[in-house]
Amino acid sequence: MVPLWAAAGLLLMLVLVGARVFGQLVNPITAFSGVWLVSVLAVLAGPLRFTNVSVATLGLLAEAHLLFAMGVVASALWVPQADRGAARIGEDALAPFRVPLLRAVVASALLGLLGRFLSLVELVRSGDILILLSSPSTFREMALSDQLHITIVARVLSAFNFSAAAFSGAYVGMFRRPRALLLVPLLGLLASFVTDAGRAELVWGIMLLGSAYLIGRVQIRARLLGWRDVAAAASLGLGFLVVLAALRVLRGGALEGTYEFTRMRYGNVMRYGGNGLISTLLANVVSYFSGPVPALSHALDGGPSLPMLGRYTFRPLFAALGGETGSSLFPETFIPFPFNVFTHLYMLWLDFGVLGVGAFHLIAGMIGGALYARMGAKPSLKTLVLLAFVYTFLGFSLFLPLTYATTYWVALALTLAMAVTIARRRPSWTGT
């Protein structure tokens, strides 16, 4: 066993290296290592009393993040960047995109809501809605395994909610107003709670919106994050860690005699012995941000198994080909509460082993670095969309690989097609 502080130090170093190399905090290395750093700090500051990880866990984590960073830097240096246009893109170059982007936000949001409405109607007709009311956990397992009676049309239309998230984030990032536009895609994303118990879709939809906003602001308009932005983000992060530390101190030590985690309607809810129920929201934040790394460490203690060769990570592809797929749900481990989210590293490890984890992250880093450099050298709406989806994948990697979700691929295809359509017959962002 090795101290978890070693992992925190490695991740912090990579975040600082990324900021130094690219001159800003919004870059692929920060998007990947930064989220994991927050999780590790949450474990150290929080009430889990989990301070050490196995050597295998630290080695796998170091391999993934170091090779990813190497891939990002290598590809970013390889892509020509001599003529960066980001700082010179003004209102005149962006103006032709204002109305089409706004129309894309409204149209995709309406299509997404229509898809959610059709899904709800079909759930009522099939009786699956009764399963949601009586056993939400069973309903969620059915949703993740595509066993709900929802037509392909409704599923495809629902994916437009993520297009709305990407385009609304990009619009506000580039044009600043109206900021209320950021709320439009949230209606469809919140509806996922009803139609497929999709907490995950809500989270990565918000990540997609935030990623597109930051790319539009930083790389298109060259409005770098100022000290106020950094201070606000640091304050939020520090406040989160203070809350976790308070839970640890006020509840006085060992978890076993102090509180237990119980399964409730939508996840793990923290219940303290004799002190009532803390809010579901706080409990979910605590469990889902502090649980993945300890759960991964426990899962890797079981040793390697036969490689599944992509059946977990690329589940939609194997399902489309009619082959055997890996489940998106794993048996629960106890840390000490029951938890079954082992990060995307576990799926990759099951599929391809240690060498496969390294190769995957090296390639992913090269893709992310190339897209990032492309946005700096020759920005376009298509590249913005692709990079936003990459950032979302990296941010969500703390929980699961989004490559296992069919909705992720459908949303990417729809959003990219709309971006290409919008950009056609309009002047490019040449910076002139």
N, C-alpha and C positions, 0 to 999 in steps of 0.2 A: 504493500500500500504506500502511496505517496500523498503528500499534502495537496489539497485542492487549490491552495494558493499558487502552486506551480502552474496549474492550468490558467488561473486568473492572470498571472504574470505574462505568460506566453500570449494570451489573447490581447491583453493591453498593449504589449509590444507591437503586435501586428496592426492594431488599430492606429497606433502612433506612426508606424512605418507607412501605412496607407495614406494617412493625412500628410505626411512629409513628402512622399513621392508625388502625389497628385495635387498637393497644395490646397486641398479642401476635404471636409469630412464626408461629403457625399461621393462615395466611390464603392466599387464592388467589395473591396477588402473590409471596409467598415460595415457594409451591409451584412456580411457573413459573420465576421469575428465579433462585431459589436453586439449583436443579439446574443451570441453565446456568452460573451463577457457579462452582460446583464444577468443572465441566468446563473452563472457561476457565483457572481457576487450576491445574488438573491439566496443561494444555498448557504453561503458563508454567513450572511447577515441574518438569515431567517431562523425559524424555530425547529428546523430538522435535526440539528446537531450532527450534520454530515460534513466531516472535515477532510476525509481522505478518500481517494479513488484508487482502483486497482491500476497496476502498471499497464495492463492491456488497454484500459480506458484512456489513460493519459497518452499512451502511444498512438492509439487510433485517432484521438482528437488532434494531437500534434501533427500527425501525418496529413490529415485532411486539411487543416488550416494552413500549414506551411506550403504544401503543394498547390493549394488553391491560390495563395498569395503569389507564389512563383509564376503560376500560369497567367495571372492577371498582369503582373509587371512585364513579363516577357512579351505577351501579345500586345499590350498597350505601347510598348516601345517599338514593336515591329510595324504597327499600323502607322502610316505617315501622318504626322501632326504638325507639319511646318506651317500650315496655313489655318490656324484655328479660327473658326468663324463665330464662336459663341459670344465673344465680347462685342461683336459688331452687328449682331442681329437686332434691328430696331423695329419700330412700329410699322414702318412701310413694308418691310419684308414679311411681317407676321399678319398684317391686316387682312389679306385675302383668306386667311384661315379662320378668322374670328367667327363669322356666321356659320360656315360648314361645321366647325367643331361644336358650336352651340347646338346646332341641329342634331349632330351625332349624339350628344349627351341626352337630349330630350327623347329622340327616337329610340335609342337603345334602352333608356330607362323605362319607357312605355312598353317596349317589347318584353323586357325582363319582368315587369309586373304582370303582363299578360301571361307569360309562362308560369309564374308563381300561382296566378289565379286558376289557370287550367290544371296545374298540379293539384291544387287544393280540391277542385271539383272532382278530379279523378280519384283522389284519396277517399272522398266522401262516398262516391259511387261504389268503389270496391270494398269499402268497409275497413280499409287500412287506417282510417282516422281513429277508429275505435282502439286500435293497438296503441296509437300515440297517447290516447287518453288513459289507457289502463296500464301500459308498460312502455314508458318512453325509452328505456334502455334497449328493449327488443326492437322497437321501431327504428332506433338509430342504427342498430346492427343490420337491419333489413335495408336501410337507406345506403349504408356504406357498401353493401354487397349487391346493390342494384336489384333488390327483390321487390321493391314497391311497384304498384301498378300505375306507373306514370309513363305516358307515351313519349316517344322520341321527340315529337314536335314540342311538347311542353318542356322537356329537358333542354333542348337547343334554345328555345326562346328564353328560358331562365338564365342561360349563360350570358345573355346580353346585359344582365346586371353588372357583370364585371367589365364589359365594354364601357358602360356608363361610368363606372368608377375610374377607369383609366383616362377617359376623355375629359371628365370633369376635373380630375386632378391636373391634367396637362393644361386645360384651359385657364384655370385659376393661377397656376404656376406661371404661365406666360403673360396673361392679361391682368392678373391681380383682382379684378372685379368681374362679376359679383361673387364674393366668397361664399354666399349662401348656396351657390351651385354645388358646393361640395356635399351638401345634405341630400341632393336629389337621388344619387344611387343607394343611399342608406335605406330607403324604403324597401327596395327589392331585396337587399342583403338581409335586412331584419326579417323579411317574410320567409327566409330559409329556415328560421326556427320552427315555423308552423308546418311547412311543406316537406322538410326532410331532416328536421332536428339538426340543422347544419351550423353548429358553432364554428367549425373550422372554416366554412365558406364565409361567414361574417368576418372572421379574423383576417383571412388572407385577402378578402375583398377590400378591407380597410387598408391593409398593407399595400395593395396595388394602387389605390387612390393616393396614398401618401408618397409612394415611389414616383408616380407620374408627376405629382405636384413638385417634388424636389428636383426632378430632372428638368422640368419646364422652367423652374425658377433659376436653378444654378447653372445648367449647361446650355439652355436656350437663351435666357435673358441675362446670364452672367451676373445675377444678383446673389453674390456669395453670402453664406450664412454669417451674419454679424455676431458681435458679442452678445447682443440681446437674445438671439436665437439659441446660441450655445448655452447661455446662462439659463434660459427657460428650460431647455432639454435637461441640463444638469440638475436643475432644481426638481424637476419631475422625477428623475432617476434617484436623486438623493432622498426625496420624500418617500419614494417606494421602499428604499432600503431602510429608512428610519422606521417605517411602519412594521417591516419584518423584524427589525431588531427589537422594537417595543414588544411585539408578540413574544419574542424569545425571552426577554428579560422579565416582563410582567407575569408571564405564566410559569416562570421559575424552573427552568431546567428540563428534566427528562419528559419526553412526550408520553411515555407509557401510562403514567399516573395522572396526567394533566388533561389530555383531550384525546378524542378519537375522531377519525374521519368516517363519515357515513355517506353511503350512496343516496343521493336525493334525485330529484326530477331531472336535472341537467348537469350532473357531475358530482365531484367531490365537494362536500360542504363541511366546513370545520365546526365541530361541536365541542365546546369546552365543558368538562365535568362540573355540573352544578351551576354554571354561569350562563346558560341559555345558548342561543344560536347566533353566531356572527353572520353577517350578510353573505348571501350566496355569491355575490360578485367578488367580494374580497377573498373568499375562500377559493374560488376558481382561479383568481389571479395568483394567489399564493401557491396553490398546488401545481398549476400548469407552468409557472415560471421557475419554480424551485424543484420540481419533480423530475424533469427529463434526464438530467445528468446523473443523479443517483440511480435512477431506474436503468439507464444504460450500463452503469457500472455493475449493477446486480445482474443484468441480463448477460453481460459478457463473461461473468463468472462461470456460466454453464459450459463454456468451451465451444469450439467450432462445430458446425454441423455440415452436412453435405450441401454444396453450393446450389442455390436455386436458380442461378443463371438469369436473373432479371425478372423472375415471376412476381417479386414483391415491388421492386422499384418501378418497373414498366408494366404494371398490372393491366392497364387498358389495352396495350398491344397484344398481350397473350390472350386476353379475353376476346378480342376481335378476331384472332386467329383460331379461336376455339380450343386453345390449349389450357393446361392446368395453370392456375394462378395462385399466388400467395394471398392470405387474408390480410386485410388492413387492420385487423384487431389482434393483439397478442395477449397471451395469458398474463394475468396480473402478477406483478411482483410487489413486495411490501417494503416501503421506505420511510416510515413503517406503515403508512396507509396504503391501501391497494391502488396501484397505478399501472397503466399499460401503454404509456406513450414513451417510447425508447429513443426518440430522435431519428432523423433520417439515416444516421450512421449505422444504426442497427440493421435496417433493411438492406443497405448496401453491403454490409458485412455478411449478412445471410446469403445475399445473392452472389457476391463476387469475392468474398474473402478480403484479407488485408491488402493484397496487391490491387484488387479491384477498387477498393475505397480510394487508394492513392491515385490510380489512373483516372477515375471518375472526376475527382476534384481538380486534378491538373487540367483536364479537358474543359471542365466547367469554368475554371479560372481563365483559361485562354478565351473562351467564348465571351465571358463577362468583360474581360479587359479589352477585347477587340471592339465590342459594342460601345464601351465607354469611350475609347479613343475615337471611334467613328463619330460619336456625338460631338466630340471636340473639334474634329477635322472637317466633317461634312454633315452637320446635323440635319435630321429629317424626322417627320412624324412617324414613319415606319420604324426607324431606329429607336426613337423614344419609346414606342410601344413595346418593342422587343426587350429593351433594357429594363423597363418597368416590370415586365413579367419575370425577368431574371432576378431583379432585386427582391421581388415577392417570393420567389422560390428560395432564395438565400435566407431571407428573414424567417420564413416558415420552416426552414430545415431543423430548427430546434425541436420541432414536434414530429413532423412527418415529411417525406419527400412529395411535393405536389405532383411529381411525375406519375404517381400512382392514381391520381384523380382524373377521371375522364373529363370532368367539367373544366379542369385547367386547360387541357388541350383544345377543347371546343371553344372556350372563351378566347384563347390565344389566336386561334384561326379566324374567328369572327372579328375580333378587334383589329387584327392585322389587315384583313380584307377591307374593313371600313377605312383604315388609315390610308391604305393604298388608293382607295377610291377618292378620298378627300383630297389627297395630294396631286391627283392626276389633273393636268391642265392648269396647274397653279405654279407660280414662280417658286423656284427652290430657295432654300435658306442659304444663299451663298455668302451673305454678310456684306454684299456690296450695295 
